[in-house]
């Protein structure tokens, strides 16, 4: 193994060991998994390698449908994210959408401080919009650490509202489909998930929460 980490060959070896272990524990696991997926949850999270959805939720493969991008942003023009949502709702009949951010997010940090990082600056502009909308609250905090913590939280809340306001979810609610949107944030320092808001189960819930936030 090199000082840079496992080689691709060693990763393949690890994969075979993992597959053997899973098969010993449950000989039918992969045959069942190959037939269909029926996840109850859609996870929209950050691409950060330290925040893997299955592991931190204690779920097995096939139990959660995952979409990840830098700073867990949901944009109404992002056909990638919208396609994932539509597949989850229309085909998989997922009942829960989890928007999960994490404290110490590098993308949120860059947006908070107007850092120039290249192409990604255009993507993080969406997080800067959240910052700008909450500028007075953030400036009232005592230091940059507290501002980063709070912006990570506000970004999750904003993206959960964006999820709820997509045509995909609005259409699902309009046809009576039961779908809840949850806002969670993850602590890198302790591995704990925390809920930031009551779940959204209807357009009325979204309007109420926006009113509480002054948005």
C-alpha positions, 0 to 999 in steps of 0.5 A: 500500500502506498503512502497515498492510500490504498491502490485500486487493486487493493480496493478490489480486494477489499470489495471481494472480502466485503462481498464474501462477508455479506454472503456468509452472513446472509447467503440470499442478500445479493440475490434479493438486492438484485431483484429490486430496490425499495428504499423508504428514504431519499437522501440529499446530502453533501459530497464530503467523503466524511458524510456517507449516508448508509453508514451514519444512518446504519442502513444496508445497501438498498435501503436509501436512495442517495443524491449528493453534491457540494454543500447539499444544494437543491436548485430548481434548474438542476435537472440531475437533482430533480430527476433523482427526486422524480424517480424516487417519488414516482417510481420508488414511491419513497416516503421521506426526503432527507436534506442533510448538511454537516458542520464544518462544510467547506463549501459553506465556508467558501460561500461565507467568506467569498473565497474564489475557487474557480468554477465551483464559485457559480454553484456556491452562489446559491449558498451565498444567497442564503448568507445574504438573506440572513446577513443580519442574523449572521453579523450578530453572532460573535465570531466566524466559527458561530457564523459558519455553524449557523450558515451550515444550519440555514443552508440545510433549512433553505435547501429543504424548502427548495425541495418542498417547492419543486414541481416534483414534490408539489405535484406529488402532494397535489395527487395525495402522495404522502411524502415528508421532507426532513432537515438534518445536520451532521456533526463531524466531531461526534458522528451525531445527526440532529434535526433542525426543523419540524418535517414538511408534510404539505405546502402549508407546512412550508409556508409556515416555516418560511414565515417563522424564518422571515423568508 
